[in-house]
Amino acid sequence: MTTRFASAAEMMSRVLGMPDYRFAQIGHPVSSATDDELRAMARTAIEQGKSMLLKA
């Protein structure tokens, strides 16, 4: 999810009964990002995902 749409995703998770649903967030916009910027965003999302999955 890009930061621009995070508030909408948080609202939808509450509406759907999962108020604590977590998701990775990357910068916005993606469409104009360079290849290097996209790689950095992917690394960010991977690290966030690992943190969510491995949370004890």
C-alpha positions as CSV (number, residue, x, y, z in Angstrom):
1,M,0.0,0.0,0.0
2,T,1.3,3.4,-0.8
3,T,1.3,6.1,2.0
4,R,-1.2,8.1,0.0
5,F,-3.9,5.4,0.4
6,A,-3.0,4.0,3.9
7,S,-5.8,5.9,5.6
8,A,-8.3,4.4,3.2
9,A,-6.9,0.9,3.8
10,E,-7.1,1.4,7.6
11,M,-10.7,2.5,7.3
12,M,-11.6,-0.5,5.2
13,S,-9.9,-2.9,7.7
14,R,-12.1,-1.4,10.4
15,V,-15.2,-1.6,8.3
16,L,-14.4,-5.3,7.6
17,G,-14.0,-6.1,11.2
18,M,-10.2,-6.3,11.3
19,P,-9.2,-3.0,13.0
20,D,-5.7,-4.3,13.8
21,Y,-4.9,-5.5,10.3
22,R,-1.3,-4.5,9.4
23,F,0.1,-4.0,5.9
24,A,3.4,-2.8,4.5
25,Q,3.5,0.8,3.3
26,I,5.7,2.3,0.6
27,G,6.2,5.8,-0.7
28,H,3.9,7.4,-3.2
29,P,3.7,7.7,-6.1
30,V,5.0,4.4,-7.6
31,S,4.3,5.2,-11.3
32,S,7.0,7.8,-11.6
33,A,9.6,6.0,-9.5
34,T,12.9,5.1,-11.0
35,D,14.1,1.5,-11.0
36,D,16.4,2.2,-8.0
37,E,13.5,3.9,-6.1
38,L,11.3,0.9,-6.8
39,R,14.0,-1.5,-5.5
40,A,14.2,0.6,-2.3
41,M,10.5,0.5,-1.9
42,A,10.5,-3.2,-2.4
43,R,13.2,-3.6,0.3
44,T,11.1,-1.5,2.6
45,A,8.0,-3.6,2.0
46,I,10.0,-6.8,2.5
47,E,11.4,-5.6,5.8
48,Q,8.0,-4.5,7.0
49,G,6.5,-7.8,6.0
50,K,9.2,-9.8,7.7
51,S,8.6,-7.8,10.9
52,M,4.9,-8.5,10.8
53,L,5.4,-12.2,10.1
54,L,8.1,-12.8,12.6
55,K,6.6,-10.7,15.4
56,A,6.6,-12.9,18.6
